[in-house]
């Protein structure tokens, strides 16, 4: 799925957050969205996912204007923190994934994804007993259940240790090699080891400025 963004601007009331941002992503690209907290990274993602209403003619998915787009299962989303995740009632990993899946997803599909993420052995554990790294893998599996074309990861390494970070980045790279478009949001400067195709740097300078380049450094 191609993502075409044309002069995207967004404001909360009179406070402008994004000003005339344009970028094109083709299927299989890997975009890193980088910047400090408060620079508009999450706002950008909310615009992309249709949470923030944008003007017609600014975002297109495979040439369909976002205002007419309804195939949202093509997107998978993993939130930024699991350290405060809690269910008020007992539920296992398998049960969580079962209620999160679509009609087209079978138990076999879920088990294959659990095995791929190396968490097959925790499928019957209570979701509240898992570590941050395990929870992250569970939520990646949940995001992959609908076989998305685009996977969005919001500050995905904020609550995990070094070993789990290395596993996470390798997993993302493997998914990208399978043709899934990756959009990774981060405030970290440690991104040179990532095999991204584009980087969008957002600045906190009160002018809503940004810089878009490919990994080679060209705009």
C-alpha positions as a Markdown table, in Angstrom:
| # | Residue | x | y | z |
|---|---|---|---|---|
| 1 | Unk | 0.0 | 0.0 | 0.0 |
| 2 | Unk | 1.4 | 3.4 | -1.0 |
| 3 | Unk | 1.0 | 6.3 | 1.5 |
| 4 | Unk | 1.0 | 9.7 | -0.1 |
| 5 | Unk | 1.0 | 12.7 | 2.2 |
| 6 | Unk | 0.6 | 16.1 | 0.5 |
| 7 | Unk | 1.2 | 19.3 | 2.5 |
| 8 | Unk | -0.3 | 18.0 | 5.7 |
| 9 | Unk | -0.9 | 20.6 | 8.4 |
| 10 | Unk | -2.6 | 20.1 | 11.7 |
| 11 | Unk | -3.4 | 22.3 | 14.8 |
| 12 | Unk | -5.0 | 21.9 | 18.1 |
| 13 | Unk | -7.1 | 25.1 | 18.2 |
| 14 | Unk | -4.7 | 27.9 | 17.4 |
| 15 | Unk | -1.6 | 25.9 | 18.2 |
| 16 | Unk | -0.1 | 24.6 | 15.0 |
| 17 | Unk | 1.7 | 21.2 | 15.4 |
| 18 | Unk | 2.4 | 20.1 | 11.8 |
| 19 | Unk | 3.0 | 22.5 | 8.9 |
| 20 | Unk | 3.0 | 21.5 | 5.3 |
| 21 | Unk | 4.5 | 18.0 | 5.6 |
| 22 | Unk | 4.8 | 15.9 | 2.5 |
| 23 | Unk | 6.2 | 12.4 | 2.0 |
| 24 | Unk | 5.6 | 9.3 | -0.1 |
| 25 | Unk | 6.0 | 5.8 | 1.2 |
| 26 | Unk | 5.8 | 2.8 | -1.0 |
| 27 | Unk | 5.0 | -0.8 | 0.1 |
| 28 | Unk | 7.9 | -2.2 | 2.0 |
| 29 | Unk | 9.5 | 1.1 | 3.0 |
| 30 | Unk | 10.8 | 1.7 | 6.6 |
| 31 | Unk | 10.1 | 5.2 | 8.0 |
| 32 | Unk | 11.7 | 6.3 | 11.3 |
| 33 | Unk | 9.9 | 9.3 | 12.9 |
| 34 | Unk | 12.3 | 10.9 | 15.3 |
| 35 | Unk | 12.1 | 13.8 | 17.7 |
| 36 | Unk | 11.8 | 14.9 | 21.3 |
| 37 | Unk | 8.5 | 14.6 | 23.2 |
| 38 | Unk | 6.1 | 17.3 | 22.1 |
| 39 | Unk | 7.4 | 17.7 | 18.6 |
| 40 | Unk | 4.3 | 16.2 | 16.9 |
| 41 | Unk | 5.3 | 12.6 | 16.4 |
| 42 | Unk | 2.1 | 11.2 | 18.0 |
| 43 | Unk | 0.0 | 13.9 | 16.3 |
| 44 | Unk | 1.4 | 12.8 | 12.9 |
| 45 | Unk | 0.4 | 9.1 | 13.6 |
| 46 | Unk | -3.1 | 10.1 | 14.8 |
| 47 | Unk | -3.5 | 12.0 | 11.5 |
| 48 | Unk | -2.3 | 8.9 | 9.6 |
| 49 | Unk | -4.7 | 6.6 | 11.4 |
| 50 | Unk | -7.7 | 8.9 | 11.0 |
| 51 | Unk | -7.9 | 9.8 | 14.7 |
| 52 | Unk | -7.2 | 13.4 | 13.9 |
| 53 | Unk | -9.5 | 14.8 | 11.2 |
| 54 | Unk | -7.5 | 16.2 | 8.3 |
| 55 | Unk | -8.5 | 18.1 | 5.2 |
| 56 | Unk | -9.4 | 16.1 | 2.0 |
| 57 | Unk | -6.5 | 15.9 | -0.4 |
| 58 | Unk | -3.7 | 15.7 | 2.2 |
| 59 | Unk | -3.4 | 11.9 | 2.9 |
| 60 | Unk | -4.0 | 9.1 | 0.3 |
| 61 | Unk | -3.7 | 5.3 | 0.7 |
| 62 | Unk | -3.3 | 3.7 | -2.7 |
| 63 | Unk | -4.8 | 6.8 | -4.3 |
| 64 | Unk | -7.8 | 6.7 | -1.9 |
| 65 | Unk | -8.3 | 9.9 | 0.1 |
| 66 | Unk | -8.2 | 9.2 | 3.8 |
| 67 | Unk | -11.7 | 10.8 | 4.1 |
| 68 | Unk | -13.1 | 7.9 | 2.0 |
| 69 | Unk | -10.8 | 5.2 | 3.3 |
| 70 | Unk | -12.3 | 2.3 | 5.3 |
| 71 | Unk | -9.8 | -0.6 | 5.1 |
| 72 | Unk | -8.2 | 0.1 | 8.5 |
| 73 | Unk | -7.3 | -3.6 | 9.1 |
| 74 | Unk | -4.4 | -2.9 | 6.7 |
| 75 | Unk | -2.8 | -1.0 | 9.6 |
| 76 | Unk | -1.3 | -2.6 | 12.7 |
| 77 | Unk | -0.5 | -0.5 | 15.7 |
| 78 | Unk | 1.7 | -1.2 | 18.8 |
| 79 | Unk | 1.5 | 1.4 | 21.5 |
| 80 | Unk | 4.5 | 2.9 | 23.3 |
| 81 | Unk | 4.3 | 1.4 | 26.8 |
| 82 | Unk | 3.1 | -1.7 | 28.5 |
| 83 | Unk | 4.4 | -1.2 | 32.0 |
| 84 | Unk | 1.0 | 0.1 | 33.3 |
| 85 | Unk | -1.0 | -2.5 | 31.3 |
| 86 | Unk | -3.5 | -4.3 | 33.4 |
| 87 | Unk | -6.7 | -6.3 | 33.0 |
| 88 | Unk | -9.1 | -6.3 | 35.9 |
| 89 | Unk | -10.0 | -9.9 | 35.3 |
| 90 | Unk | -7.7 | -12.9 | 34.5 |
| 91 | Unk | -7.1 | -13.5 | 30.8 |
| 92 | Unk | -4.4 | -15.6 | 29.1 |
| 93 | Unk | -2.3 | -14.6 | 26.1 |
| 94 | Unk | -4.2 | -17.0 | 24.0 |
| 95 | Unk | -7.6 | -15.7 | 25.1 |
| 96 | Unk | -6.5 | -12.1 | 24.5 |
| 97 | Unk | -5.4 | -12.9 | 21.0 |
| 98 | Unk | -8.6 | -14.9 | 20.3 |
| 99 | Unk | -10.9 | -11.9 | 21.1 |
| 100 | Unk | -8.6 | -9.6 | 19.2 |
| 101 | Unk | -8.6 | -11.5 | 16.0 |
| 102 | Unk | -10.8 | -11.2 | 12.9 |
| 103 | Unk | -13.0 | -13.9 | 11.5 |
| 104 | Unk | -10.3 | -14.8 | 8.9 |
| 105 | Unk | -7.7 | -15.5 | 11.6 |
| 106 | Unk | -7.5 | -19.2 | 12.8 |
| 107 | Unk | -6.0 | -20.6 | 15.9 |
| 108 | Unk | -3.2 | -22.0 | 13.7 |
| 109 | Unk | -2.4 | -18.5 | 12.5 |
| 110 | Unk | -2.2 | -17.3 | 16.1 |
| 111 | Unk | 0.1 | -20.1 | 17.1 |
| 112 | Unk | 2.4 | -19.6 | 14.2 |
| 113 | Unk | 2.8 | -15.9 | 15.1 |
| 114 | Unk | 3.4 | -16.8 | 18.8 |
| 115 | Unk | 6.1 | -19.2 | 17.6 |
| 116 | Unk | 7.6 | -16.6 | 15.3 |
| 117 | Unk | 7.9 | -14.2 | 18.1 |
| 118 | Unk | 9.4 | -16.9 | 20.4 |
| 119 | Unk | 6.6 | -16.7 | 22.9 |
| 120 | Unk | 4.8 | -20.0 | 22.0 |
| 121 | Unk | 5.4 | -21.3 | 25.6 |
| 122 | Unk | 3.6 | -18.4 | 27.3 |
| 123 | Unk | 0.3 | -18.7 | 25.4 |
| 124 | Unk | -1.5 | -20.0 | 28.5 |
| 125 | Unk | 0.0 | -17.5 | 31.0 |
| 126 | Unk | -2.0 | -14.7 | 32.6 |
| 127 | Unk | -1.4 | -11.5 | 30.7 |
| 128 | Unk | -0.8 | -9.7 | 33.9 |
| 129 | Unk | 2.1 | -11.9 | 34.8 |
| 130 | Unk | 4.3 | -11.1 | 31.8 |
| 131 | Unk | 7.4 | -8.9 | 31.6 |
| 132 | Unk | 7.6 | -5.8 | 29.5 |
| 133 | Unk | 9.4 | -7.6 | 26.7 |
| 134 | Unk | 6.9 | -10.4 | 26.7 |
| 135 | Unk | 4.0 | -8.0 | 26.6 |
| 136 | Unk | 5.6 | -6.2 | 23.7 |
| 137 | Unk | 5.8 | -9.4 | 21.7 |
| 138 | Unk | 2.2 | -10.3 | 22.5 |
| 139 | Unk | 1.0 | -6.9 | 21.2 |
| 140 | Unk | 3.1 | -7.3 | 18.1 |
| 141 | Unk | 1.4 | -10.6 | 17.5 |
| 142 | Unk | -2.0 | -8.9 | 18.1 |
| 143 | Unk | -1.1 | -6.2 | 15.6 |
| 144 | Unk | -0.1 | -8.8 | 13.0 |
| 145 | Unk | -3.3 | -10.9 | 13.3 |
| 146 | Unk | -5.1 | -8.9 | 10.5 |
| 147 | Unk | -2.0 | -9.4 | 8.2 |
| 148 | Unk | -1.5 | -5.6 | 7.9 |
| 149 | Unk | 0.3 | -3.9 | 5.1 |
| 150 | Unk | 1.6 | -1.2 | 7.5 |
| 151 | Unk | 2.9 | -1.7 | 11.0 |
| 152 | Unk | 3.2 | 1.4 | 13.3 |
| 153 | Unk | 5.3 | 1.1 | 16.4 |
| 154 | Unk | 5.1 | 4.0 | 18.9 |
| 155 | Unk | 8.2 | 4.3 | 21.1 |
| 156 | Unk | 8.4 | 0.5 | 21.2 |
| 157 | Unk | 11.6 | 0.0 | 23.2 |
| 158 | Unk | 10.7 | 2.4 | 26.1 |
| 159 | Unk | 9.9 | -0.3 | 28.6 |
| 160 | Unk | 12.2 | -3.2 | 27.7 |
| 161 | Unk | 15.8 | -4.2 | 28.4 |
| 162 | Unk | 18.8 | -4.3 | 26.0 |
| 163 | Unk | 18.3 | -8.0 | 25.1 |
| 164 | Unk | 14.7 | -7.5 | 24.2 |
| 165 | Unk | 15.5 | -4.4 | 22.3 |
| 166 | Unk | 17.9 | -6.4 | 20.1 |
| 167 | Unk | 15.3 | -9.0 | 19.5 |
| 168 | Unk | 12.7 | -6.4 | 18.8 |
| 169 | Unk | 14.7 | -4.6 | 16.1 |
| 170 | Unk | 15.6 | -7.9 | 14.4 |
| 171 | Unk | 12.0 | -8.9 | 14.4 |
| 172 | Unk | 11.0 | -5.5 | 12.8 |
| 173 | Unk | 13.7 | -5.9 | 10.2 |
| 174 | Unk | 12.4 | -9.4 | 9.4 |
| 175 | Unk | 8.8 | -8.2 | 9.0 |
| 176 | Unk | 10.1 | -5.4 | 6.8 |
| 177 | Unk | 11.9 | -7.9 | 4.6 |
| 178 | Unk | 8.6 | -9.7 | 4.2 |
| 179 | Unk | 7.2 | -6.5 | 2.5 |
| 180 | Unk | 5.4 | -4.9 | 5.5 |
| 181 | Unk | 5.8 | -1.1 | 5.6 |
| 182 | Unk | 7.2 | -0.1 | 9.0 |
| 183 | Unk | 6.7 | 3.3 | 10.7 |
| 184 | Unk | 8.8 | 3.5 | 13.9 |
| 185 | Unk | 8.4 | 6.4 | 16.2 |
| 186 | Unk | 11.3 | 7.2 | 18.6 |
| 187 | Unk | 13.0 | 9.9 | 20.5 |
| 188 | Unk | 16.3 | 8.0 | 20.6 |
| 189 | Unk | 19.3 | 9.1 | 18.6 |
| 190 | Unk | 20.5 | 5.5 | 18.4 |
| 191 | Unk | 19.1 | 4.6 | 15.0 |
| 192 | Unk | 22.1 | 4.2 | 12.8 |
| 193 | Unk | 21.9 | 0.4 | 13.1 |
| 194 | Unk | 18.3 | 0.4 | 11.7 |
| 195 | Unk | 17.8 | -0.5 | 8.1 |
| 196 | Unk | 15.3 | 2.3 | 7.5 |
| 197 | Unk | 14.6 | 3.8 | 4.1 |
| 198 | Unk | 13.4 | 7.2 | 5.3 |
| 199 | Unk | 13.8 | 9.3 | 8.4 |
| 200 | Unk | 11.4 | 12.1 | 9.4 |
| 201 | Unk | 13.0 | 14.3 | 12.1 |
| 202 | Unk | 10.6 | 16.7 | 13.9 |
| 203 | Unk | 11.9 | 19.7 | 15.8 |
| 204 | Unk | 10.7 | 21.5 | 18.8 |
| 205 | Unk | 11.5 | 25.1 | 17.7 |
| 206 | Unk | 8.0 | 26.6 | 17.6 |
| 207 | Unk | 8.0 | 26.7 | 13.8 |
| 208 | Unk | 6.7 | 23.1 | 13.3 |
| 209 | Unk | 9.8 | 22.4 | 11.2 |
| 210 | Unk | 10.9 | 19.0 | 10.1 |
| 211 | Unk | 13.5 | 17.3 | 7.9 |
| 212 | Unk | 12.8 | 14.3 | 5.6 |
| 213 | Unk | 15.7 | 12.3 | 4.2 |
| 214 | Unk | 16.5 | 8.8 | 3.1 |
| 215 | Unk | 19.2 | 6.8 | 4.8 |
| 216 | Unk | 21.7 | 8.0 | 2.4 |
| 217 | Unk | 21.1 | 11.6 | 3.6 |
| 218 | Unk | 19.3 | 12.9 | 0.5 |
| 219 | Unk | 16.0 | 14.7 | 0.8 |
